Amino acid sequence: MLKITGYADRVSVMPGQTIRFMVNCEYPQYEAGVVRVVQGDSAPEAPPVKLVPVPSTVDGRYPGRKQVIHAGSFARIDCGDRFAASPSFSMQAMVMPTTPKKGRQAIISKWDEAAGKGIALVVAEDGSAGIELSDGAHKVTLSVGKPMLAKHWYLVAATYDGAAGKVAVHQQPQHDFPTIDDSGSTEANAPAGFAWDNAAPLLFAASWGGEDAGRPVGRALYNGKIDRPRVSTAALTLAEIEALRGDRWPERLAGTLAGAWDFADDIPGVTVRDISGRRLDGAVVNMPTRGVTGHNFTGEDGMCWKDRPDQWSAIHFHDDDVYDAGWQADFSLTVPETMKSGIYAVRIHAEGEEQFVTFVVRPARGKPTSKLAFLFPLATYMAYANEHFGTNDGLVELHLNRALVLHPHQQFLNEHREYGHSLYDLHSDGSGVYYSSRLRPVLNLRPKVEANHGAGPSHLWLFNADTHITSWLEHFDQDYDVITDEDLHEEGFSLLSGYRTVMTATHPEYYSREMYDAVQRFTHSGGRLIYLGGNGFYWRIAYNRTQPGIIEVRRSEGGSRAWEPPTGEYYHSFTGEYGGMWRRQGGRSPNHLVGVGFTAQGFDVSSYYRRASGADDPRAAFILDGVDDEILGDFGLTGGGASGMELDRHDVSLGSPPHSLVVARSERQTEAHVHVVEDLLFNHMGTTGDVNDKVHADLVFFETPNGGAVFSVGSIAYSGALPWNNYDNNISRLTLNVLRRFMDPAPFPLPQA
């Protein structure tokens, strides 16, 4: 089991900037040093791993210390002693619990777990609404005693009458079912004048567990939605509670309100706004999901939260949400001006165990050091960060068409869910994971790590598969800069404008609008794009505009997807943009951008390409110069061939430019390669690679305005063929032909109509 993990406060860093590293090490001490990552594939059939030591100021020995992640989201209101003089209290909210049988969960609390003191509206141990009241020496608990149904809305409330010495709990379902008894109220005696007040903040979806290294810690974490929470300094009747459930309330009750929160305010941000006039605003911790439907959602007034925010006035909290791990920094590196742009990692090792924290040194803004840029697909790495395919997906072996191997980091992640999820996972309550952050250890973003998806002999997916490209570039002494998706999102076209050619990685799947538009403008302004992968430019994502290092995806209405959002949650909370596939986004399909789009996936054995008619066109002569073979890429480190894993096809009806040339096309894909669901109107036989002619990859070239051009390979496995036979093979040769011509400043003339 891993005893070393770590992360950095940023992934992309320019010369002169400082990057901080946070390390969890259970050994007494460890050594750290910087390496430049050239080739991270550790398979015997691959070229030797190449991690070049780079002397730096971080080199040395450090004391080990354990740092932990406190997962779970909640909202925090720092209310001070606002309630110290309140002899009575009421707490209420509309709630949709998603794991009511999990045990004690705080809905609204001013409860100090360490002191055992406070007041809280909870999901009780029996799954019903309850109240907890304690002065630290004596505790009163009461629940309705009728378990709530998971994923159904309820009005819940708890009151304490300090003068009369009474507590009461109410639970009303929004929908009655004739066979379900889940409505009720109950009351009991309690000591009058209970001194329950404490120094804990008011929390939604958790109780106060104190702080760890300055980070708030939640306990009794709640799973589910909370809508329109209210707190009053009076013991209200049920009728008065019902009168407060909306956005307007009688004047006679306004004076009792200590706070009324509208979660529809600042959906893209982290603020929770008090609309009572008492100014008890707060903030969320660990980024619970916003832009989700509330108890009053109908869908009749629009499907985007911007249309009617009052119907998206809920927040979905999860006990496994993670945004910023919040670890303390162990050391930092100020990047010297002489440090070459590239992919780097801090290597941390102790007692035979090693860990890597990967980062990128990019050029100074507006000062590229090469005419070629390698686009580091950080958004896609974040989407797959700490994926749990091997331990969550019961169909994974059918998906892979082979026996599963659990690697050490996957076993660790299965036991340490606090390290967070990928965008392919489900939360503990079964809801899809909408957000993914890089501010935590990402254990599959490092050299020497195998994956389940990648086929043999290398068994790689994403990062280490992408080092097949960087090692190929360096084998042929090709200078290049490295820039990241995050850089591209923030700077747009200006980041690319100084380059002649941009080269992608094997699977640039996740793209924001800013990223997509920047690449399109680049190719239409004379730039050249080499797309060396498959299933690229597929899902639309959003970056948060105020919180760094976090992305969002909403897998709406179609696509090959691990989960789907419920109706009404198709629009990103960060931006209000419609989510889902770029193919559905009006003229922005992958085919429009790179000539090909996702058509099939399969993860067992890769195939090869055969020359197609476009190879005979004089416009494509430079691609196959010196390559006389009919069959291309019947070899490789990823599945044994250049065409496999995920495939893209040329299709003019989906946006492929009519003048684009199909230079080669794959064939004989296995039956484990299946046609994508977005192309199917209903299920039918004949959708697998051994019988379906749409299950293939296309090698495509086309010219773009102002002398630019695009070359696409349509296969994730393609780059696994580049290093084969010490980089001496027909795939390597034709790719080198493309790169050399694309780096030639001579413009590509558009073909005559």
N, C-alpha and C positions, 0 to 999 in steps of 0.2 A: 504494500500500500504506500502511496506517495507520502513523503514527509517534507517535501519542498514544493512550494507553489509560489507564484509571484505575478505581478503585473506592473504596468507603468501608468503614469497619469496622462500620457499621450502616446500615440503610435507614430505620428508623423512629426518630425522635428527638423528645423533648419539650422545651419551653422550659426553659432552664437546663442541659440536657445538652450534651455535646460530641461532635461527630462528626469523625472523622479521615479525611483523604483521601490516598490513595496514587496517585502519578502516574508513569507511564513516558512520557518525552518525549525523542525523539531530536533535537529542535532545541535550539539553545543556551539558549533561554529561551522562556517562554510567559506568557500572561496568564490570570488566573482571575477569575471573578466569579459571583455567585449570581443565578439567574433563577427566577421562579415559572412553572411549566409549566401553561399553560391549554389551548393547542391546538398539537399537534405534527405535524399532517398537512401535509406540504409540497406536496401535489398542487395543480396550478393550479385544479382544480374546487372545492377545499375553501376554507373561510374562511382568511384569512391566518394563517400561523403566529403564535402569540401566546406569547412568552416574555418575561415582564415583569421587567426588571432590578430587583434588590433590593439596595440598598447594604448591605455587610456588612464584617466585619473580614478576610475572606479576599480581598477585592478587591486586585489588584496583580499585579506581575510576579515570576516565580520562575525560578530557573535550571533548565534541563532536565537530566535524567539518565536513563540507561537502567536499567530494572529488569526482571528476567527472572523467569519462573516455572520452578521445577524440579519437573516432574511426575514421577509414579511413586511408588507406595506401597511401604513396607517396614516392618519392625519393628526397633526399636533396643533393645539391651541395653547399658547402660553398665556394663562389667565391670571397668574399671580395669586393674590389672596382675594380675588373678586368674589368668591363664594363663602368667605369665612364667616360672614354675618348672616348667612341664609339658614334659618332654622328648618326650612322645608325645601323640597326639590322635586322637579319632574324632568324626566328624560324621555324623548320619543323620536321615532324615525319610521319611515317606510323602509323595509328591508326585504331582500331576496337572498336568504341564506342558501349557499350551494353545498355545504357539508354540515347540515344541522346535527348529524349524529357523531361528529368528530369529538365532541366534548365541550368543555367550557370555552366560550369565545366572547370577548368583549365587543359590544356594539358601540356604546358611548360610555366612557369611564373617566372618572377622576379618582383613580385607584393606584396606590403605591404598592407594588408587589413586595418590595423589601420590608416595608413597614406593616404590610397587611392591613392597610387602613384606607378608607375611602368609600365611594359610592359608584355603582356601575349598573348599567342596563346590559344584560348579557344574553347570549344563547346558553342556557343552562345545560348541565350534564345530561338531562333527559331530552334535550333537543327543542325545548320550548323557551319562550321568553321568560327571563327571570331578572331579579334584582339582588344585588349584594350590597350590604351596608355594614361597615365596621369602624370602630374607634381604635382598633389595634389590640384591644383586649377581648372585646365581645363582637360577634359577627352574626348578622341576620341574613338568611338567604330564603328566597321564595321564588317559585316558578309556577307557571300556568299548569304544567303537567301534561300538556298535550303537544307532542312533537310537531314542529313545523315541517311541511313538505319542502324538499329541496327544489330550488329554482322556481319558487312561487312567491308572490309578493304578500307581505303582511304589514299592517300597522302594529307596531309594538311600543309599549310605554311602561315606565316604572315610576312610581311616586313615593315620596316619604313626607309624611306630615309630622314635623318635629314637635308641634304643640300637642297633637292628639295621640302621638305615638302609634302611627299606623303606616304600614307599607302596602302597596298595591301593585299588581302587574296586570297588563292588558295585552291581548293578542287577538287581532282581527284579520282573517284572511281576506285578500282582495276578491277572490272567487270562492264561492261555496261549492263543495262537492257533496252530493247526498250521502255518500258512504264514508266520508272523512269528518271526524270530529276534531277540528283544530282551532276552534274559536273559544275564547273564554277570558274571564277576569277572576282574580283572586286577591284577597287581602289578608293581612295578619297583623298582630300586635308587634310593636317594636319599642325599645326604650325611647322616651321623649327626650328631645334636646341632645341627640347623639352628636358627639364631637367628631364627626367623620372627616372634616376638612384636612387637607394635607398640602404638601408643596409640589405634588405631581401636577404636570400639565393636564389639560383636558384632551383626551384622545378619542378618535373615532377608529374602530376596527382593531383596537388593541388596548391593553392596560400598560401602565408605565413600569418598565423594567430598569430604569436608570440609564446611565451612559457608559459606554466603553470607548476609551480613547477619544472622548468628545462626541461620539456618535450615539444618537438616541436608540434605545433598545425597546422593542415591543414584546409584550408577553400576551398570553391568551388571545392569540391572533385569530382574526375572523376571516372566513372565506365567504364572499358574496358581495352583493350590491347594497349600498346604503344611499337613501334618497331623502332629502329634506330633513335632516336632523334638527331637533329643537331642544333647548334646555331652558327651563323656567325656575324661578326662585319661589315657587309656590306648589303646593300639592293640588294638582288640577284634577277635575272630574274627567270621566271618559268623554263626555260631551265637549268639554273644553279642549281636551286633547285632539279630538276630531276636528275642531274648529281651527286648530293650528297646523293641520297637515298640508294646507295649501300655501300659496304665496301671498295671500292676504288674510288678515285676521281681525277680529273685533277689537275696537279700541280698548275695551275693558281688559283684554288679555295682553295688550302690547306692553303694559307696565310690568307684567310678570316675566317677560322674556329676558333671559340673560344672554341668549344668542340664538339666531336662526340662520342656518347656513345654506347657501345656494350653490350647489356643485356645478351648475351650468355656467357660472361665472368663471372665466379664465380656464376653459377646457384645455387649451393648448399648454397651459403653464402648470405651476405647482401651488398656486394660492387657493385656499378655500375661503370664500368670502362670507362674512357675516352681514346679513341684510336687516338685522333687527335695529340698527342704529347704535348698538353697544360697542362696535368696532373691535369685536373679538375675531379678527381675521387670523388665519393660520396657514400652514403649508403641509403638503403631503411628504411622506418619507418613503423612499424606495419605489417611487413611481408606480402607484396603482393605476389601473386602466381607466382612462377618462374617455369622453365621447361615447358613452354607452347609454342604452335606453333606460329611462326611468319607469316608475310604476304607471305613469299616465301615457306612455307611448301608444299611439294608434297607427302611425304610418300614413294617415290620410292627409297630413299637411306637409308632406315632404319626407325624404329619407336621409337628409343630411342634418347634422346637429346645428348647422348654421341657419337652417330654415325656421326651426322652432326650438331654440335652446331649452325652453322649459320642459320639453319632453325628453331631454338628454341630461337630466339633472341628477344623475346617479354617478357614483364611483364604484368600480368593481375592485375590491381589495382581495389580495391573495396572501396566504401564509408563506409563499415561496417567492414572492417578488424580490428582486435585487436590482439596484441601480449602481450605487457606488459602494464598494466593499468597505471603504473608509479606513483602510489600514494606514499605519504610520510609515513614513518613508524611511528606508534604511540607508540609501545613498542616492546620489544624483550625478548626472553627467551633463556638463556644458559642452555642447558639440563644437569642436574646434573648426576653424575656417578651412583647415586642410583636409577634413574628413570627407572622403568621396561620397557622392550620392549612391545609395544602395540599400540593400536589406541587411539589417544587423540584428544581433541578439546579445543580451547579457546571459552568459552561461554561469549558472550557479551550481556548485557541486559540493558534496560532502559524503564521506563514507561510502563511496561507490554509486551514489545516486546523483543524477544531474537533472536540471530543469533549465528551460530557456524562456526568456521574456523577449519577444520579438518586437522590433521597431524599425522604422524607415528614416533614413537621413535623406531629405529632399533638398533640392537646390534652394538658394535664397529666392524670395519672391521676385519674379520678373527677370531672373538671371539663370536660365538653363545652362548647364555645362555640357550638354550634348544635343544633337539634333534628333535623338531617339529617346522616347520615354516609355518605360514599362509601367503600366497602370496597375498598381497593387490593389486588388479587389477587397478592400477593407470591409465594405458593407456586406459583401457575401460572406467573408470570414466571420463577421459579427452575427449574421443570420444563422450560421451553423455552429456558433460558439457553444461549446460544451454540450453538443447534441447527445441525446440518450437513445439513439436508434436501437442499439443492441440490447437495451434493457427495458424499453418502453413498448416497442412495436412487436406485437405477437406474430405479425406476418412477415417479419424481416427476412427470414430464411427463404420464404417463397419469393420475396422481392429480389433477393440476391441470387437465388437459384444455387445456393451452396450453404454448407454448414457455417454457423456463426462463430467467430473468434472474438472473445472479449479481451481487449487490451487493458493494461494496468490503469491507464487514465480513465477508461470507461468504468472499470470496477470502482475506482475512487469516486467518480461522479455519481454513480448509482447510490453510494452510501453517503455522499455529501451533497445533498440536493440544495444546500444553501449556496453552492457555487453558481446557481442559476441555470437557466434553460436557454436552448436555442429557439429560433422562431418556428421550429418543426415540432416542438414538444407541446404537451398539455400541462397546465398547472395541476396542482394536487386535487383541485375540484373538478377537473375535466374540461375546463375552458381553454381555448387556444391561447398561446403566448403571443401577444401583440408587440411587445417591446424587447429589445436586446441591447445590452450595454457592453462596452469594452472596458469599463472601470472595475474590473474584477479579473482574477486569473482565468485565462482562456487556454485550456489545456490541450486543445487540438491546433493551436496556432504556434507551432514550434517545429524545429527540425527533428528528424528521426522518429516521427510518430506515424504509425499505420492507421488505417481507417477501415470500417466495414464495407463502405461502398466501392472503393477502388478494387478492381480485379487484379489478380496476380500477373506477373510475379512480384510487382512492387506493392500492391494493395494500398494505393495512395488516393487521397481525395483532397482537393483544394491546395493548401499551402505547399506541402512537399511535392505534389505533382507540378505545381507552378515553378518549382526550382529546376525542373527539367528544362524550362525555357531559359532561365537565367544562366544555368550552366552551359547551355548551348550557345548563348550569346558570348559568354566569356571564352569558350573553346575557340570561337572564331574571332576573338580579339575585338568584339564589337563594343564600343563604349556606349553607355546608356545612363540616363537618369531614372530614378524611381520616384513616382508620385502616387498618392493614395486617392481613393474614392472621396474621403473626407476633404482633402485638398480640392478636388474637382468640384464637389458640391459647393464649397465656400467661395471658390474663385472663378468657377465657370470657364468660359472660353479663354479668358486671359491667361489661365494656367497652361493651356495647350498651344496658344498662338505662337510661342517661341520654338515649337518643335516641328520638324518636317514629318516625322512618323510617330505614331502612338501604337504600342503593341499591348494587347490584352493578355490576361492570364487564361487558364483553362476553363473557368466557369464564372464569368462576371454576371451573375444572375440578378442581382438586386440593384436597382437604379432609381434615384430620385429624379424629379423633373429637371432640376438644375443640371444634374449629371448628363441626362439624355440629351438635353438641348445643347449643352456644351460640346458633346461629341458630334452631334449632327452639324452644328455650325462649323466645327473644325473640318469635317470632311467636305463641307460645301464651300470652304474658304481656301481650298487648295491643299488641305492636309491629307495625309495618307493614314489609313487605319488597317492594322493587321489583327484580325480577330482569330486568336489561336485557341478557340474553345467551342463548347456547345452549351445549349440552353442559356444563352446570355440575354441580358436586357429583357428579362422575363417579368419579374414582379416589380411593381411600383412601390417605392418606400418613401417615407418622410423622415427627415431629421428634425429633432426638437430645436426650436429657434432660440431657446434660452438655456437649456441644459445640455452641456457638451457630452459627446460620446455615446449617444443613444439613438437608435433608429426604430421605426415602427412599420409594420406591414399589416394590411387588412386583406385577407385572401378572399375577396368577394366574387361571387357569381362566376364560378368556373375556374378551370385550370387544374393542373396536377398538384394537389395540395394535401397537406397532412391534417388539416382541420378547416372548418369554415366558420365565419362569424355568424351570429344570429342576425335575423332580419333587423335592419335599422342600425347596424354597426359596420357599414361598408366604407365609411369615410374616416380618414385618418384624424385622430384627435389633435395631432401636432399642427396640422395645417388646414384641415377641412377638405383636403383633396380626396377625390374618389380613389379607392384602393383597387387592388386586383392586378390582372395582367396588363402589361403595356399593349398587348394585342388589342385590347378593348378600349384604348384611350385615344381614338380618333386620329389616325395618321401617324401614330408613333409605335407601330409594331416593330419587333426586331427585324423583320424582313425589310421594312423601309430603311432602317439604319444600316444593316450589314448584309442584306440580300438573302438571308436565311432566317428561319425561326424554328423553335422547338417542335419536334415531330415524334420523338420516341425516346424511351429509356430502357436500359437493361444493364445488368451489372455482373454478368458472368464472363463471357468470352467476347473479345472484340474482333472485328472483321477488317477488311481492306477496302481500298478504292480501286475502281477501274476507270481508265480514261473515258471521258465523255466527249460529245461532239464539240464542246467549246474549246477543247484542247487543240483543235485544228484551226481555230480562228487566229489570224496573224496578231490580233491584239493581245493574245495570251502566249505568244511564242516565248517571251522572256521567262515565263513561269517554269516551263519544262525544258528549258535550254540545257542540253547535256543529259537529260533524263529520257531514255528511250523505252523504259519499261511500260508495259500495258497495265500491270498490276502494281499498285502503289501502297506501301504500308502494310504488307502482310507480316508484320513483326511489331514488337513494341513491349514496353514495360507495363502497360496498362491493359491487361486482358489479352496480350499477345498480338494486338493489331492496332492500327491507327484510327479505326472507326468503331467507337463503342462508348459505353456508359450513358451519355445523353447526346442525342443527335438532332441536328437542324437540317431542314430541307429548304430548297429553293421553291418558291410558289408565288407567281405574279399576282394571283388573286388575293394574297395576303399582304402584298406590298413590295415584293421583290422587284427591283427596277427591271423594266422590260428589256433593257439593253445588256443586262448582266449575263455573264457567260458561266455556264456550269462546266468546269474544266474536268472534274472527276466526280464520280458518284460511287458510294459504297454499295455493297451487295452481300447477300448471304448472312444477314444478321441472325442471331439465334432467336429461338422462340421465347426466350426470356426478355427480349427487347419488344416492348409493347407500345402500341400507338397511343398518343396522348388523348386524354379524355375530352379536351376542348375541341377536338375535331369530330367527336362522335355525338350524334343526336340521340342515339340509343345504343345499348350494348348489342354486339352481334359477334358471331364467329369470324375468324379470319383477320384478327387485329394484331397478330404477332409477327415478328420479323421474318420468320421462315415462309410466310405466305402473303404478307401485306407489302405492296410495292411503295407505300408511303413511309415505311420504316427504313430509312436510309439517311446517310449524311451526304451533303453536297459541298464540293470545293468550288467556291464562287469568286469571280473577279468582276468588278465594274468600276468605271470611271465616274468621278463626281465633278461638279462645277469648279471652275477656276483651277484646273489642272490637278485635282486630287484624285484619290482612288481608294478602293476598299478591297481587301482580300480576306475571305472567310473560309474556315475549314470545317465548321459544322459538327465538331466532335470533341468531347472532353478527352478522349483517349489519344487524340492526335499528337499532343506534345510528348506523350510517353514513347513515341517512336523516334523523336529527335536524337536522343543519346545512343540509340541502338548501334551496336558495332562501332563503338567509339566515334559516334556522330558521322559515320560514313555510310549513308544509305540514301535511297531516293527521296524520302520525306525530308530529310535534312537538306539535301541538295536543292529541292524545289523551293523550300522555305527560305533558304539562303538566297536563291535567285530573286524571290519576291522582295526580301529585305534590301538587297543591294539596289534593285531598281527603284524601290520606294524611297531610298535614301538619296537617290540621284535627283538633283533639283530640276531636271528637265520635266516640264509639265506633261500630264497625260491628256491628250486631246480627246474631247468627247466624240464618240462615233457619229458619223453622219446619218441622218434619218433616212 
